[in-house]
Amino acid sequence: MKRSKQNGSITRHHGWWVLRYRELVGEGGVVKTLLKSRRLAPVDAQHKTKASVRRIADEVLEPLQGRKVSPLFVTTLGDFVERLYLPFAEQQKRPSTYRAYAQMWNAYLKDQCGPAWLREVETHDVQKWLEAIAKTPRKRNNLEYTLSKNTMAHIKHLLGGVFRYAARQGYFNQTNPVQLAEIPAFAPKEKEGGAYGLEEIDLMLRVLPEPAATIVATAAYTGLRLGELQGLSWEDYTPPLDENQVGTIEVKRSVWRGKVGEPKTEKSRAPVPVIPQLAFRLECFRGSRLVSPDHGPIFANSAGNPLDLNSLYYRSMRQELKKTGVKWLGWHGFRRGLASNLNRLGIDDSVIQAVLRHSDVSLTQRCYIKTSSPDAVAAMHKLSVRVAELCNPTALGLPAHPMDVQ
C-alpha cells in the first residue's frame, strides 16, 4: 500500500528549529513506528520562521516519501552489528578474529555508538567516537591507562568492516564514513613486543623439562605462530634424509582454544624448513612418546588432543624461567626472535619474509626484526672504523685531533 506524504512537525527547542517526524524502522528484524527528531538550524537572522527551514526539513523527509527504503533496512548500528555483522563474522572469520571483534564491540563501541542510526552516521560521528574511546581512562592491575594507537587502529578497522558489510547488504548506501576518520594523535604508542636472542633460547632449552623444551625449540627455529604450533601433527612433518639436508613442516591447520581452523593466510601454508638440530630433537621426542608416535598431534595432551601451550607455560615453564631470569615474552616472542636472529646473521629481509610466510616484507621489517642494543653498538663501531679509514687526518696533513689545534 502506498504511503501518504509526511510533512513532519517543526518546533523551536532551546534555540534550535527541530523537526519531529515518524519513521518505520527495523528493530531486531521487526518493523516498528518510531517518533524521531532532528535539529534543522539555529534560530537566527537567516532562520527566523518555520518557513525558512522548510526546505531543510523536506530534505530530511525526502528519503521517507514513497518508502524508497524498506523499513527493515533502517536500524541502529547496535542492532545491525549484533543481529547481522557478528553472526557473519562468526561464520566467515577465524575463531580468534571473531572473539576479538566481539570483545572490542562490547568493551569499547557498543555504548559509544550502538544507539546511532546506521544510515545517518557520518565521518564526524566516527571521529568523535574514536576520540571519546581513546580519551576514556581504564584500569588494569590497579594501574590506569588509555588505549594505544595499535588498539585504536583495530577498533577503526572493525568499524570500517561493519560499514562495508552494511553496504553489501543494502543497509548503507553512502561513502564509508570510517575511511576519512583518523586515529587520535594523543593515543600513546604501544610498547613493542620483545624478541628472544639465541643465547636466551639456548638457556631455556637447558633448563626446561619436556615437552616444553622441544616445543620451545620448534617455536624458536621455525617461527610458527601459536595456533600453528598447537595444530602440528606428525603427518605434517618430513624428516631430513641425512644430516646435510633439512626437513620440512607443512602448515595445514591452526588450533585456537581447542577449535581447529585454517592457517591465517594462504601464504601461511608454505613449507617451513626444519634445521638438523630441531630435527634431532623432534626424533628424540617422537621416540619418547608411548602412544601413537607416528600420527596425531605432535604436542598432545593426555587425551591425545592438541596441547594448550598457554596452560603449559603456567604449569611447567613459568617457575623455571623465573629462576634463570629470562623474561617471558609470550609465544610470539619466538617468531619475532627468529626474524631478529636471522637479521643479525646478515640474512636478507626478503628471505626472512619467506621464512615467516608473510605476505608483505614491510610487515617483517616493521614488526618482527628487532635490533638489540649490542647490535646497535656493533653497527656504530663498524661505522666508526669505516669513517676512520676514509678520513685519516694524518694523511690529509691535519692534526690527529681537534684539541691538537693551537
C-alpha positions, 0 to 999 in steps of 0.5 A, spaced: 500 500 500 502 506 498 504 511 503 501 518 504 506 524 504 509 526 511 510 533 512 513 532 519 512 537 525 517 543 526 518 546 533 523 551 536 527 547 542 532 551 546 534 555 540 534 550 535 528 549 529 527 541 530 523 537 526 519 531 529 517 526 524 515 518 524 519 513 521 518 505 520 524 502 522 527 495 523 528 493 530 531 486 531 528 484 524 521 487 526 518 493 523 516 498 528 513 506 528 518 510 531 517 518 533 524 521 531 527 528 531 532 532 528 535 539 529 534 543 522 538 550 524 539 555 529 534 560 530 537 566 527 537 572 522 537 567 516 532 562 520 527 566 523 520 562 521 518 555 520 518 557 513 525 558 512 527 551 514 522 548 510 526 546 505 531 543 510 526 539 513 523 536 506 530 534 505 530 530 511 523 527 509 525 526 502 528 519 503 521 517 507 516 519 501 514 513 497 518 508 502 524 508 497 527 504 503 524 498 506 523 499 513 527 493 515 533 496 512 533 502 517 536 500 524 541 502 529 548 500 528 547 496 535 542 492 532 545 491 525 552 489 528 549 484 533 543 481 529 547 481 522 555 483 522 557 478 528 553 472 526 557 473 519 563 474 522 562 468 526 561 464 520 566 467 515 572 469 520 577 465 524 575 463 531 580 468 534 578 474 529 571 473 531 572 473 539 576 479 538 571 483 534 566 481 539 570 483 545 572 490 542 564 491 540 562 490 547 568 493 551 569 499 547 563 501 541 557 498 543 555 504 548 559 509 544 555 508 538 550 502 538 544 507 539 546 511 532 542 510 526 546 506 521 544 510 515 545 517 518 552 516 521 557 520 518 565 521 518 564 526 524 560 521 528 566 516 527 571 521 529 568 523 535 567 516 537 574 514 536 576 520 540 571 519 546 574 511 546 581 513 546 580 519 551 576 514 556 581 512 562 581 504 564 584 500 569 588 494 569 592 491 575 590 497 579 594 501 574 590 506 569 591 507 562 588 509 555 588 505 549 594 505 544 594 507 537 595 499 535 588 498 539 585 504 536 587 502 529 583 495 530 577 498 533 577 503 526 578 497 522 572 493 525 568 499 524 570 500 517 568 492 516 561 493 519 560 499 514 562 495 508 558 489 510 552 494 511 553 496 504 553 489 501 547 488 504 543 494 502 543 497 509 548 503 507 548 506 501 553 512 502 561 513 502 564 509 508 564 514 513 570 510 517 575 511 511 576 519 512 576 518 520 583 518 523 586 515 529 587 520 535 594 523 535 594 523 543 593 515 543 600 513 546 604 508 542 604 501 544 610 498 547 613 493 542 613 486 543 620 483 545 624 478 541 628 472 544 636 472 542 639 465 541 643 465 547 636 466 551 633 460 547 639 456 548 638 457 556 631 455 556 632 449 552 637 447 558 633 448 563 626 446 561 623 439 562 619 436 556 615 437 552 616 444 553 623 444 551 622 441 544 616 445 543 620 451 545 625 449 540 620 448 534 617 455 536 624 458 536 627 455 529 621 455 525 617 461 527 610 458 527 605 462 530 601 459 536 595 456 533 600 453 528 604 450 533 598 447 537 595 444 530 602 440 528 601 433 527 606 428 525 603 427 518 605 434 517 612 433 518 618 430 513 624 428 516 631 430 513 634 424 509 641 425 512 644 430 516 646 435 510 639 436 508 633 439 512 626 437 513 620 440 512 613 442 516 607 443 512 602 448 515 595 445 514 591 447 520 591 452 526 588 450 533 585 456 537 582 454 544 581 447 542 577 449 535 581 447 529 581 452 523 585 454 517 592 457 517 591 465 517 593 466 510 594 462 504 601 464 504 601 461 511 601 454 508 608 454 505 613 449 507 617 451 513 624 448 513 626 444 519 634 445 521 638 438 523 638 440 530 630 441 531 630 435 527 634 431 532 630 433 537 623 432 534 626 424 533 628 424 540 621 426 542 617 422 537 621 416 540 619 418 547 612 418 546 608 411 548 602 412 544 601 413 537 608 416 535 607 416 528 600 420 527 596 425 531 598 431 534 605 432 535 604 436 542 598 432 545 595 432 551 593 426 555 587 425 551 591 425 545 588 432 543 592 438 541 596 441 547 594 448 550 601 451 550 598 457 554 596 452 560 603 449 559 607 455 560 603 456 567 604 449 569 611 447 567 615 453 564 613 459 568 617 457 575 623 455 571 624 461 567 623 465 573 629 462 576 634 463 570 631 470 569 629 470 562 623 474 561 617 471 558 615 474 552 609 470 550 609 465 544 610 470 539 616 472 542 619 466 538 617 468 531 619 475 532 626 472 535 627 468 529 626 474 524 631 478 529 636 472 529 636 471 522 637 479 521 643 479 525 646 473 521 646 478 515 640 474 512 636 478 507 629 481 509 626 478 503 628 471 505 626 472 512 619 474 509 619 467 506 621 464 512 615 467 516 610 466 510 608 473 510 605 476 505 608 483 505 616 484 507 614 491 510 610 487 515 617 483 517 621 489 517 616 493 521 614 488 526 618 482 527 626 484 526 628 487 532 635 490 533 638 489 540 642 494 543 649 490 542 647 490 535 646 497 535 653 498 538 656 493 533 653 497 527 656 504 530 663 501 531 663 498 524 661 505 522 666 508 526 672 504 523 669 505 516 669 513 517 676 512 520 679 509 514 676 514 509 678 520 513 685 519 516 687 526 518 694 524 518 694 523 511 690 529 509 696 533 513 691 535 519 692 534 526 690 527 529 685 531 533 681 537 534 684 539 541 691 538 537 689 545 534 693 551 537 
